[in-house]
Amino acid sequence: MTEATYLHATRTAYDIVAVDYAELLSAELEAKPLDRAMLTTFAELVRASELGPVADLGCGPGRVTAHLHSLGVTVFGIDLSAEMVAVARRTHPDLRFEEGSMTALDLADDVLGGVVAWYSTVHTPPELLPTVFAEFHRVLAPGGHLLLAFKVGDERRHLEQAYGHELSLDVYWMPPDHVAELLDEAGLVVDARLIREPDESERPRQGQQAYFLARRPGKP
Ligand SMILES: C[S@@+](CC[C@H](N)C(=O)[O-])C[C@H]1O[C@@H](n2cnc3c(N)ncnc32)[C@H](O)[C@@H]1O
């Protein structure tokens, strides 16, 4: 799949589901202590390093952006979907959200203290992940941190329905070792991997979930 095709399909799908996605997932983090633990650790790391703001890339309705903000992190969100950005702005009027793609960010080099991609690389065809990880490396300051959440597996699932709507959307389940290799090839060092089992709300359709903390090496 070309970059343009995947971006168009993903944007269209999330424009359709934005309002319902936001409602259905608004309280999801409250029931996921391990996910919150990774976000808390990431927040502590970026606060301590004082290298710049955090970008929540593929922020959707901004629930993770807002959670990080509540942990004292200076953070803004970027998403491909105009409808998602509109929902995020309405829900969190005190925070900044912009349209954009993580494949070509409108950000200067070395400006971010952190990047979060919380289940937002899951629609990127694996052959395009090197482009995305190269962008993460480019915009992170040396010493800046990355938090990546994704679904563990080795397959593409094509969805025709989600969040109560008909749509057309690919989801890629990725082997953690392969993701670690791609991050390494992009010049990012993986500091920690959490692989957790699916919880009750995720079974039986979902499998293991992965959370990687990585870092652009180098002294600030
Ligand atoms: C599963 S949702 C996750 C949203 C949010 N991170 C959360 O956890 O609620 C995936 C989001 O990633 C966004 N996305 C996918 N590919 C993207 C890209 N190339 N650039 C920016 N956003 C992208 C979608 O528009 C969608 O809002």
The ligand as a Tripos MOL2 file, in Angstrom:
@<TRIPOS>MOLECULE
LIG
   27    29     1     0     0
SMALL
NO_CHARGES

@<TRIPOS>ATOM
      1 C1         -6.5330    3.7820   17.6120 C.3       1 LIG1
      2 S1         -6.5840    5.5170   17.4600 S.3       1 LIG1
      3 C2         -5.6590    6.0100   18.9040 C.3       1 LIG1
      4 C3         -5.9630    7.4210   19.2960 C.3       1 LIG1
      5 C4         -5.3260    7.8640   20.6240 C.3       1 LIG1
      6 N1         -3.8930    7.7140   20.6190 N.3       1 LIG1
      7 C5         -5.9570    7.0890   21.7620 C.2       1 LIG1
      8 O1         -5.2890    6.2120   22.3220 O.co2     1 LIG1
      9 O2         -7.1200    7.3480   22.0490 O.co2     1 LIG1
     10 C6         -5.4280    5.8290   16.1580 C.3       1 LIG1
     11 C7         -5.2770    7.3140   15.8280 C.3       1 LIG1
     12 O3         -4.0840    7.4830   15.0750 O.3       1 LIG1
     13 C8         -4.3310    8.4330   14.0590 C.3       1 LIG1
     14 N2         -3.3440    8.2230   13.0000 N.ar      1 LIG1
     15 C9         -3.1490    7.1040   12.2540 C.ar      1 LIG1
     16 N3         -2.1320    7.2830   11.3880 N.ar      1 LIG1
     17 C10        -1.6720    8.5470   11.6030 C.ar      1 LIG1
     18 C11        -0.6420    9.3440   11.0030 C.ar      1 LIG1
     19 N4          0.0950    8.8920    9.9850 N.pl3     1 LIG1
     20 N5         -0.4410   10.5930   11.4970 N.ar      1 LIG1
     21 C12        -1.2090   11.0920   12.5050 C.ar      1 LIG1
     22 N6         -2.2150   10.4000   13.0750 N.ar      1 LIG1
     23 C13        -2.4380    9.1470   12.6210 C.ar      1 LIG1
     24 C14        -5.7670    8.1670   13.6410 C.3       1 LIG1
     25 O4         -6.3380    9.2610   12.9510 O.3       1 LIG1
     26 C15        -6.4070    7.8780   14.9910 C.3       1 LIG1
     27 O5         -6.9210    9.0480   15.5900 O.3       1 LIG1
@<TRIPOS>BOND
     1     1     2 1
     2     2     3 1
     3     2    10 1
     4     3     4 1
     5     4     5 1
     6     5     6 1
     7     5     7 1
     8     7     8 2
     9     7     9 1
    10    10    11 1
    11    11    12 1
    12    11    26 1
    13    12    13 1
    14    13    14 1
    15    13    24 1
    16    14    15 ar
    17    14    23 ar
    18    15    16 ar
    19    16    17 ar
    20    17    18 ar
    21    17    23 ar
    22    18    19 1
    23    18    20 ar
    24    20    21 ar
    25    21    22 ar
    26    22    23 ar
    27    24    25 1
    28    24    26 1
    29    26    27 1
@<TRIPOS>SUBSTRUCTURE
     1 LIG1         1 GROUP 0 **** ****
